[in-house]
Amino acid sequence: MSDWDYDSPFLRRTTVLSGDVDALNHTNNTVYVRWCEECAWEHSAHLGMNIDDYHRLDRAMAVVEGRYQYLKASYLNEEVDTATWITHWDKRLTMTRQFQVQRVADGVTLLRAEVRFACIEISSGKPRRLPREFLATYEPAILNR
């Protein structure tokens, strides 16, 4: 049984592969960052905003700050769930996602993370206001609206 930090997470399940394991025989810390990124992309697509939409709008949510708390290790062939929630949204420029990674077999939390994003214009890399399409897509998924 999973003990998630917030209700109704978006979940992405994966298995620790040989390329994920480092010289210490556990999942490398950079892999957790990748899992969070992949979970965020899948969540966005699930909500109706995929990479093609980002390019069409010439807008994207770019990471500006990430805090990762590594709590326990995972190992080769273990299944893990990465959960995400959008916990803050200023409706102008930024949003914050929380992540939690758990081992499926025992529900132990392996990582917690908080990542802050800002909307940018892809073509210039400059900060830009959130387009209406982003507001309509993401707003229903925000916790504590």
C-alpha positions as CSV (number, residue, x, y, z in Angstrom):
1,M,0.0,0.0,0.0
2,S,1.3,3.4,-1.0
3,D,1.4,6.3,1.4
4,W,1.5,9.3,-0.8
5,D,2.1,12.8,0.4
6,Y,-1.0,14.2,-1.4
7,D,-4.2,12.6,-2.7
8,S,-4.7,11.6,-6.3
9,P,-1.2,11.5,-7.7
10,F,-0.3,11.1,-11.3
11,L,1.8,7.9,-11.4
12,R,4.5,6.6,-13.7
13,R,5.8,3.1,-13.0
14,T,9.3,2.0,-14.1
15,T,11.8,-0.7,-13.4
16,V,15.4,0.0,-12.4
17,L,17.5,-1.1,-15.4
18,S,21.2,-2.0,-15.5
19,G,22.1,1.4,-17.0
20,D,20.4,3.1,-14.0
21,V,22.7,1.4,-11.5
22,D,26.1,3.0,-10.6
23,A,29.4,1.7,-9.2
24,L,27.8,1.6,-5.8
25,N,25.2,-0.9,-7.1
26,H,22.2,1.3,-6.5
27,T,20.2,3.6,-8.7
28,N,22.3,6.7,-9.5
29,N,20.9,10.0,-8.2
30,T,20.7,11.4,-11.7
31,V,18.2,8.7,-12.6
32,Y,15.8,10.0,-10.0
33,V,15.9,13.4,-11.6
34,R,15.2,11.8,-15.0
35,W,12.3,9.9,-13.6
36,C,10.8,13.1,-12.3
37,E,11.2,14.8,-15.6
38,E,9.7,11.9,-17.5
39,C,6.8,11.8,-15.0
40,A,6.1,15.5,-15.5
41,W,6.1,15.2,-19.3
42,E,3.7,12.2,-19.1
43,H,1.5,14.1,-16.7
44,S,1.4,17.1,-19.0
45,A,0.5,14.9,-22.0
46,H,-2.2,13.1,-19.9
47,L,-3.7,16.6,-19.2
48,G,-3.7,17.4,-22.9
49,M,-0.5,19.4,-23.4
50,N,2.2,17.5,-25.3
51,I,5.6,18.5,-26.8
52,D,3.9,19.3,-30.1
53,D,1.6,21.8,-28.4
54,Y,4.6,23.4,-26.7
55,H,6.3,24.0,-30.0
56,R,3.1,25.2,-31.7
57,L,2.6,27.8,-28.9
58,D,6.4,28.5,-28.8
59,R,6.1,28.2,-25.0
60,A,7.4,25.7,-22.5
61,M,7.7,25.2,-18.7
62,A,11.4,25.2,-17.9
63,V,13.0,24.1,-14.7
64,V,14.4,27.0,-12.7
65,E,15.0,25.3,-9.4
66,G,15.0,21.7,-8.1
67,R,15.3,20.3,-4.6
68,Y,15.8,16.6,-4.3
69,Q,15.8,14.7,-1.0
70,Y,17.3,11.2,-1.4
71,L,15.9,9.0,1.4
72,K,16.6,5.4,0.5
73,A,18.3,3.5,-2.3
74,S,16.7,1.4,-5.1
75,Y,18.4,-1.5,-6.9
76,L,18.5,-3.4,-10.1
77,N,15.1,-4.8,-11.3
78,E,13.0,-3.1,-8.6
79,E,9.8,-1.5,-9.7
80,V,9.3,2.1,-8.6
81,D,6.4,4.5,-8.9
82,T,7.1,8.2,-9.5
83,A,4.2,10.4,-8.4
84,T,3.6,14.1,-9.2
85,W,1.3,16.9,-8.2
86,I,1.1,20.5,-9.2
87,T,1.1,22.3,-5.9
88,H,1.5,26.0,-6.8
89,W,0.5,28.0,-9.8
90,D,0.7,31.8,-10.0
91,K,-1.4,31.9,-13.3
92,R,1.2,34.3,-14.8
93,L,4.7,32.7,-15.1
94,T,5.5,29.9,-12.6
95,M,4.3,26.6,-11.3
96,T,5.7,24.1,-8.7
97,R,5.5,20.4,-8.8
98,Q,6.1,17.9,-6.0
99,F,7.4,14.5,-6.7
100,Q,7.6,11.3,-4.6
101,V,9.3,8.1,-5.7
102,Q,8.3,4.9,-3.9
103,R,9.5,1.3,-4.3
104,V,6.4,-0.8,-5.3
105,A,7.3,-3.9,-3.3
106,D,7.1,-2.3,0.1
107,G,5.8,1.3,-0.5
108,V,9.0,2.8,1.0
109,T,9.5,6.4,-0.1
110,L,12.9,6.7,-1.8
111,L,12.9,10.4,-2.8
112,R,10.9,13.6,-2.4
113,A,11.4,16.5,-4.7
114,E,10.1,20.0,-5.3
115,V,10.7,21.6,-8.7
116,R,9.8,25.1,-9.7
117,F,9.2,25.9,-13.4
118,A,8.8,29.1,-15.3
119,C,7.1,29.7,-18.7
120,I,9.6,30.6,-21.4
121,E,9.3,31.4,-25.1
122,I,11.1,28.5,-26.8
123,S,12.5,30.5,-29.7
124,S,14.2,33.0,-27.4
125,G,14.5,31.3,-24.1
126,K,13.1,34.4,-22.4
127,P,10.4,34.3,-19.7
128,R,6.9,34.9,-21.0
129,R,3.4,34.9,-19.6
130,L,1.5,31.6,-19.6
131,P,-0.6,31.2,-22.7
132,R,-4.4,30.7,-22.2
133,E,-4.0,27.1,-23.4
134,F,-1.6,26.3,-20.5
135,L,-4.0,27.9,-18.0
136,A,-6.9,25.8,-19.3
137,T,-4.9,22.6,-19.4
138,Y,-3.0,22.8,-16.1
139,E,-5.5,24.6,-13.8
140,P,-7.8,21.7,-13.2
141,A,-4.9,19.6,-11.9
142,I,-3.6,22.1,-9.3
143,L,-3.9,21.1,-5.7
144,N,-5.4,23.7,-3.3
145,R,-6.9,25.9,-5.9
